[in-house]
Amino acid sequence: MGQTEYLVTMTTRVPEGVSDAEVADVRTLEAANTARLAQQGIVRRLWRPPLGPGEWRTLGLFTANDDSELESHLASMPLRRWRTDEVTPLGLHPNDPGPDSVPRDPAETEFLTTFTVRPPAGADVEGVTTREAVRAGQLAHERKLRRLWLLPGEGRALGLWQARDRDEIGALLDSLPMTAAGWLAIDTVPLDPHPSDPASA
């Protein structure tokens, strides 16, 4: 059985009274440990989502054989002492281009999209689904769609994209047959590079 991919939302809250020097030391240890996990193929990507004042949050793409193995990796990270992790297992999507199939373009911004598919009763699900798969293949070939996963819950999926800006990602999403059919609710999150992202190494 292959490894499972996970999206992990890591939220860090440093307690009052902790010195800046201690925070800096822990962050240095965290970076070294992340590099080790990346070398082992456990940490595949790290991003920074939009943050509010005082927020300290990271999104990570991890791989592990199962939930307990993932937890052991997360527990090994030095920042875990101040951090809470929200773990989402990711399933195989039939339209996924596959890991490392679409190269990262550092000149473009990455985006995560959460899709919820709600086809109406009596809709031509097979026909629209077939056209959706064709369009996804085209967008992967154009190096815009990088990954697709199934999320827990019926009709939910997660996409990783790259585009010049919000206007372009909006146009790309509008080009999907399921969007044109009015079946998709889409939440789009722009991602900033993380200094420990393995893709930037």
VOBA-1610 file (N, C-alpha, C; in pm, whole numbers, padded with zeros to 5 digits, always signed):
BEGIN
Met+00084-00119+00000Met+00000+00000+00000Met+00088+00125+00000Gly+00056+00224-00084Gly+00136+00343-00094Gly+00115+00437+00023Gln+00200+00537+00028Gln+00189+00634+00137Gln+00071+00728+00112Thr+00020+00782+00223Thr-00088+00881+00218Thr-00028+01020+00226Glu-00087+01113+00148Glu-00049+01253+00161Glu-00146+01323+00256Tyr-00094+01420+00328Tyr-00172+01494+00427Tyr-00147+01644+00411Leu-00253+01722+00426Leu-00238+01867+00441Leu-00245+01897+00591Val-00142+01963+00642Val-00135+01993+00785Val-00132+02145+00803Thr-00230+02196+00877Thr-00233+02338+00914Thr-00170+02352+01051Met-00057+02420+01057Met+00021+02432+01181Met+00010+02575+01233Thr-00048+02589+01352Thr-00068+02720+01413Thr+00016+02729+01540Thr+00105+02827+01545Thr+00198+02842+01657Thr+00159+02962+01742Arg+00153+02941+01872Arg+00128+03049+01968Arg+00235+03041+02077Val+00327+03135+02073Val+00437+03135+02169Val+00385+03191+02302Pro+00402+03120+02414Pro+00351+03168+02542Pro+00419+03297+02587Glu+00347+03373+02665Glu+00405+03495+02723Glu+00523+03459+02811Gly+00625+03541+02807Gly+00743+03520+02891Gly+00856+03447+02822Val+00828+03393+02704Val+00935+03326+02630Val+01020+03432+02560Ser+01149+03425+02577Ser+01237+03529+02523Ser+01251+03515+02372Asp+01286+03628+02309Asp+01312+03626+02165Asp+01427+03532+02130Ala+01526+03524+02220Ala+01640+03437+02195Ala+01598+03290+02194Glu+01508+03252+02287Glu+01461+03114+02290Glu+01379+03083+02164Val+01296+03177+02123Val+01218+03158+02000Val+01311+03139+01881Ala+01414+03221+01873Ala+01509+03210+01761Ala+01579+03075+01763Asp+01617+03027+01883Asp+01684+02896+01893Asp+01591+02784+01846Val+01465+02789+01889Val+01371+02684+01850Val+01345+02688+01700Arg+01337+02807+01643Arg+01314+02818+01498Arg+01434+02762+01420Thr+01554+02783+01470Thr+01672+02727+01406Thr+01668+02574+01409Leu+01630+02519+01526Leu+01616+02373+01537Leu+01506+02322+01445Glu+01396+02397+01435Glu+01284+02359+01350Glu+01328+02351+01204Ala+01402+02452+01159Ala+01448+02453+01021Ala+01538+02334+00991Ala+01626+02300+01084Ala+01716+02185+01064Ala+01637+02055+01062Asn+01539+02042+01151Asn+01458+01920+01155Asn+01371+01908+01030Thr+01318+02022+00983Thr+01238+02021+00860Thr+01322+01977+00741Ala+01444+02025+00734Ala+01534+01984+00626Ala+01558+01833+00629Arg+01571+01777+00749Arg+01590+01632+00763Arg+01466+01557+00714Leu+01348+01603+00757Leu+01223+01537+00715Leu+01201+01551+00564Ala+01242+01665+00510Ala+01229+01684+00365Ala+01320+01588+00289Gln+01441+01570+00340Gln+01536+01479+00276Gln+01482+01336+00276Gln+01404+01301+00377Gln+01344+01168+00386Gln+01214+01157+00306Gly+01170+01268+00244Gly+01048+01266+00166Gly+00922+01279+00247Ile+00933+01316+00374Ile+00816+01326+00463Ile+00751+01463+00450Val+00830+01569+00454Val+00780+01704+00426Val+00802+01730+00277Arg+00693+01744+00202Arg+00706+01768+00058Arg+00696+01916+00024Arg+00610+01991+00092Arg+00594+02134+00065Arg+00558+02205+00194Leu+00593+02335+00200Leu+00552+02424+00307Leu+00513+02558+00246Trp+00402+02616+00296Trp+00357+02747+00248Trp+00312+02832+00365Arg+00307+02962+00338Arg+00247+03056+00434Arg+00116+03107+00374Pro+00002+03083+00438Pro-00125+03141+00391Pro-00134+03286+00435Pro-00234+03361+00388Pro-00252+03499+00437Pro-00269+03499+00589Leu-00202+03592+00655Leu-00202+03597+00801Leu-00257+03730+00851Gly-00328+03725+00963Gly-00369+03846+01031Gly-00262+03891+01129Pro-00283+04005+01195Pro-00185+04055+01291Pro-00160+03954+01403Gly-00033+03926+01428Gly+00003+03836+01536Gly-00014+03688+01505Glu-00061+03653+01385Glu-00080+03512+01352Glu+00052+03450+01306Trp+00069+03322+01333Trp+00187+03248+01293Trp+00138+03111+01248Arg+00122+03095+01118Arg+00058+02975+01064Arg+00132+02927+00940Thr+00139+02795+00926Thr+00204+02732+00812Thr+00116+02620+00760Leu+00111+02604+00627Leu+00047+02489+00566Leu+00157+02396+00514Gly+00141+02267+00541Gly+00242+02172+00498Gly+00181+02052+00428Leu+00249+02003+00324Leu+00212+01879+00257Leu+00310+01772+00304Phe+00255+01671+00373Phe+00336+01564+00432Phe+00297+01430+00371Thr+00386+01333+00380Thr+00353+01195+00344Thr+00388+01105+00462Ala+00307+00998+00479Ala+00332+00900+00584Ala+00256+00773+00550Asn+00295+00664+00613Asn+00225+00537+00589Asn+00087+00535+00651Asp+00069+00607+00763Asp-00061+00611+00829Asp-00064+00729+00925Asp-00179+00747+00991Asp-00197+00862+01080Asp-00098+00861+01196Ser-00074+00743+01252Ser+00015+00738+01369Ser+00159+00771+01331Glu+00202+00727+01213Glu+00338+00762+01169Glu+00349+00912+01146Leu+00245+00970+01085Leu+00248+01115+01065Leu+00259+01187+01198Glu+00181+01142+01297Glu+00185+01208+01428Glu+00324+01200+01490Ser+00393+01089+01471Ser+00529+01079+01527Ser+00622+01178+01460His+00604+01202+01329His+00687+01301+01260His+00654+01442+01310Leu+00525+01473+01322Leu+00486+01606+01370Leu+00536+01630+01512Ala+00529+01526+01596Ala+00574+01539+01735Ala+00724+01562+01744Ser+00799+01522+01641Ser+00944+01540+01643Ser+00986+01683+01611Met+00893+01766+01569Met+00928+01901+01525Met+00939+01994+01647Pro+01051+02066+01661Pro+01074+02147+01782Pro+00963+02247+01812Leu+00900+02306+01709Leu+00795+02404+01734Leu+00667+02342+01788Arg+00659+02210+01788Arg+00536+02144+01833Arg+00502+02180+01978Arg+00602+02218+02054Arg+00576+02253+02195Arg+00482+02372+02207Trp+00479+02457+02103Trp+00393+02576+02106Trp+00285+02573+01998Arg+00269+02458+01935Arg+00192+02454+01812Arg+00076+02355+01822Thr-00033+02386+01751Thr-00141+02291+01732Thr-00148+02259+01582Asp-00177+02133+01551Asp-00180+02087+01413Asp-00319+02037+01377Glu-00367+02080+01263Glu-00493+02030+01208Glu-00457+01947+01085Val-00488+01818+01091Val-00445+01723+00988Val-00563+01683+00900Thr-00544+01693+00769Thr-00646+01651+00672Thr-00585+01547+00579Pro-00633+01420+00584Pro-00583+01321+00490Pro-00632+01352+00348Leu-00547+01330+00250Leu-00578+01361+00111Leu-00588+01231+00032Gly-00697+01217-00043Gly-00717+01097-00122Gly-00675+01117-00266Leu-00661+01006-00339Leu-00622+01011-00480Leu-00737+01064-00565His-00707+01163-00649His-00807+01220-00740His-00780+01167-00880Pro-00883+01125-00953Pro-00858+01070-01087Pro-00797+01169-01186Asn-00812+01300-01159Asn-00756+01401-01251Asn-00623+01459-01202Asp-00564+01401-01097Asp-00438+01453-01044Asp-00325+01432-01144Pro-00250+01538-01178Pro-00134+01520-01267Pro-00027+01430-01208Gly-00023+01423-01073Gly+00076+01339-01006Gly+00188+01421-00945Pro+00250+01371-00838Pro+00361+01443-00774Pro+00474+01471-00872Asp+00520+01596-00872Asp+00636+01638-00951Asp+00613+01633-01102Ser+00487+01612-01145Ser+00461+01609-01290Ser+00462+01748-01351Val+00415+01846-01275Val+00409+01984-01323Val+00511+02065-01245Pro+00618+02112-01308Pro+00724+02181-01233Pro+00677+02314-01176Arg+00736+02348-01064Arg+00708+02474-00998Arg+00770+02588-01077Asp+00692+02693-01101Asp+00742+02814-01165Asp+00755+02922-01058Pro+00878+02955-01013Pro+00894+03051-00903Pro+00848+03192-00940Ala+00826+03219-01068Ala+00778+03352-01108Ala+00628+03367-01086Glu+00559+03257-01057Glu+00415+03262-01039Glu+00376+03235-00894Thr+00256+03277-00858Thr+00203+03255-00723Thr+00129+03122-00720Glu+00147+03048-00611Glu+00071+02925-00593Glu-00059+02954-00520Phe-00161+02875-00550Phe-00293+02890-00489Phe-00344+02751-00451Leu-00411+02744-00336Leu-00487+02626-00300Leu-00635+02656-00321Thr-00705+02562-00384Thr-00849+02579-00405Thr-00921+02461-00342Thr-01025+02493-00266Thr-01113+02389-00213Thr-01241+02389-00295Phe-01271+02276-00357Phe-01389+02261-00442Phe-01496+02181-00368Thr-01619+02226-00380Thr-01734+02146-00337Thr-01826+02134-00456Val-01849+02009-00501Val-01928+01983-00621Val-02072+01952-00581Arg-02165+02027-00639Arg-02308+02006-00609Arg-02386+02000-00741Pro-02385+01886-00809Pro-02464+01876-00933Pro-02614+01869-00901Pro-02697+01934-00980Pro-02842+01928-00956Pro-02898+01792-00995Ala-03015+01762-00944Ala-03081+01636-00978Ala-03105+01630-01129Gly-03078+01514-01187Gly-03100+01494-01329Gly-02991+01549-01419Ala-02882+01600-01361Ala-02774+01659-01440Ala-02696+01552-01514Asp-02633+01589-01624Asp-02548+01499-01703Asp-02412+01487-01634Val-02409+01414-01523Val-02287+01406-01442Val-02173+01342-01521Glu-02200+01234-01592Glu-02093+01165-01665Glu-02033+01254-01773Gly-02118+01326-01848Gly-02067+01410-01956Gly-01983+01525-01904Val-02031+01594-01800Val-01957+01707-01746Val-01829+01659-01678Thr-01836+01546-01610Thr-01717+01491-01544Thr-01609+01456-01647Thr-01650+01403-01760Thr-01554+01370-01867Thr-01489+01497-01921Arg-01569+01600-01946Arg-01512+01727-01995Arg-01422+01791-01890Glu-01457+01775-01763Glu-01374+01829-01654Glu-01237+01762-01654Ala-01235+01630-01674Ala-01107+01558-01677Ala-01021+01604-01794Val-01083+01626-01910Val-01008+01674-02027Val-00950+01812-01998Arg-01031+01900-01941Arg-00982+02036-01913Arg-00871+02034-01807Ala-00885+01949-01707Ala-00779+01938-01606Ala-00648+01894-01670Gly-00656+01801-01763Gly-00535+01759-01833Gly-00472+01872-01913Gln-00556+01954-01977Gln-00504+02069-02051Gln-00434+02168-01959Leu-00495+02194-01844Leu-00438+02291-01750Leu-00309+02239-01687Ala-00300+02109-01668Ala-00173+02051-01621Ala-00067+02064-01729His-00105+02039-01854His-00011+02052-01966His+00039+02196-01980Glu-00050+02293-01948Glu-00012+02434-01953Glu+00064+02478-01828Arg+00090+02385-01737Arg+00165+02409-01613Arg+00093+02507-01520Lys-00038+02496-01518Lys-00119+02577-01427Lys-00175+02493-01312Leu-00226+02376-01342Leu-00276+02284-01240Leu-00163+02191-01201Arg-00122+02197-01074Arg-00008+02116-01029Arg-00051+01987-00962Arg-00156+01991-00878Arg-00202+01872-00807Arg-00353+01881-00784Leu-00415+01764-00768Leu-00555+01753-00726Leu-00566+01636-00628Trp-00642+01658-00521Trp-00666+01552-00423Trp-00815+01548-00388Leu-00861+01434-00341Leu-00994+01425-00282Leu-00984+01458-00134Leu-01079+01539-00085Leu-01088+01573+00057Leu-01195+01486+00123Pro-01185+01468+00255Pro-01292+01397+00326Pro-01427+01467+00303Gly-01533+01389+00289Gly-01665+01446+00265Gly-01703+01432+00118Glu-01829+01414+00093Glu-01875+01389-00043Glu-01858+01511-00132Gly-01802+01490-00251Gly-01793+01595-00351Gly-01694+01705-00321Arg-01593+01678-00239Arg-01495+01780-00202Arg-01357+01744-00256Ala-01285+01845-00304Ala-01152+01824-00359Ala-01064+01944-00328Leu-00933+01921-00333Leu-00833+02025-00309Leu-00744+02034-00431Gly-00718+02156-00479Gly-00631+02175-00594Gly-00514+02266-00561Leu-00399+02237-00619Leu-00280+02324-00609Leu-00252+02377-00749Trp-00248+02509-00762Trp-00233+02577-00890Trp-00118+02676-00883Gln-00075+02722-01001Gln+00015+02836-01008Gln-00034+02927-01120Ala-00028+03057-01093Ala-00079+03156-01188Ala-00008+03289-01162Arg-00018+03379-01259Arg+00048+03509-01246Arg-00010+03590-01130Asp-00143+03585-01116Asp-00210+03670-01016Asp-00352+03618-00996Arg-00428+03692-00915Arg-00566+03651-00884Arg-00654+03652-01008Asp-00630+03746-01098Asp-00711+03752-01220Asp-00691+03625-01303Glu-00567+03581-01316Glu-00544+03462-01397Glu-00602+03338-01330Ile-00584+03322-01198Ile-00639+03202-01135Ile-00792+03204-01144Gly-00851+03324-01136Gly-00996+03332-01153Gly-01040+03288-01292Ala-00965+03329-01394Ala-00999+03289-01531Ala-00980+03139-01550Leu-00877+03083-01491Leu-00854+02939-01503Leu-00968+02860-01439Leu-01011+02903-01322Leu-01120+02833-01254Leu-01252+02850-01329Asp-01271+02966-01389Asp-01393+02989-01469Asp-01396+02900-01593Ser-01280+02854-01638Ser-01274+02771-01758Ser-01311+02625-01732Leu-01328+02588-01606Leu-01363+02450-01574Leu-01509+02422-01612Pro-01538+02311-01677Pro-01677+02279-01713Pro-01772+02276-01594Met-01727+02231-01479Met-01815+02227-01362Met-01847+02366-01312Thr-01752+02462-01331Thr-01782+02601-01296Thr-01888+02656-01391Ala-01868+02631-01521Ala-01965+02680-01621Ala-02103+02622-01597Ala-02108+02498-01546Ala-02237+02434-01519Ala-02300+02483-01390Gly-02225+02561-01311Gly-02276+02611-01184Gly-02275+02510-01073Trp-02188+02409-01086Trp-02184+02303-00986Trp-02082+02327-00875Leu-01988+02417-00894Leu-01874+02430-00803Leu-01887+02548-00709Ala-01866+02522-00580Ala-01835+02628-00484Ala-01684+02622-00462Ile-01615+02734-00478Ile-01468+02735-00476Ile-01418+02835-00373Asp-01327+02790-00287Asp-01256+02878-00195Asp-01110+02880-00237Thr-01057+02999-00266Thr-00921+03012-00319Thr-00832+03084-00219Val-00716+03025-00190Val-00621+03082-00093Val-00487+03103-00162Pro-00438+03228-00172Pro-00303+03251-00225Pro-00198+03208-00124Leu-00088+03157-00171Leu+00017+03104-00085Leu+00146+03182-00104Asp+00211+03214+00008Asp+00342+03277+00003Asp+00450+03170+00027Pro+00568+03191-00028Pro+00676+03094-00005Pro+00712+03086+00143His+00750+02967+00188His+00800+02946+00324His+00951+02927+00316Pro+01026+02986+00406Pro+01173+02978+00396Pro+01226+02834+00404Ser+01148+02742+00464Ser+01194+02604+00474Ser+01127+02512+00372Asp+01057+02568+00274Asp+00989+02488+00173Asp+01091+02403+00095Pro+01074+02270+00091Pro+01169+02188+00016Pro+01179+02226-00131Ala+01070+02279-00190Ala+01073+02317-00331Ala+01163+02436-00356Ser+01197+02510-00251Ser+01283+02628-00267Ser+01429+02597-00237Ala+01452+02473-00193Ala+01589+02439-00152Ala+01679+02429-00275
//
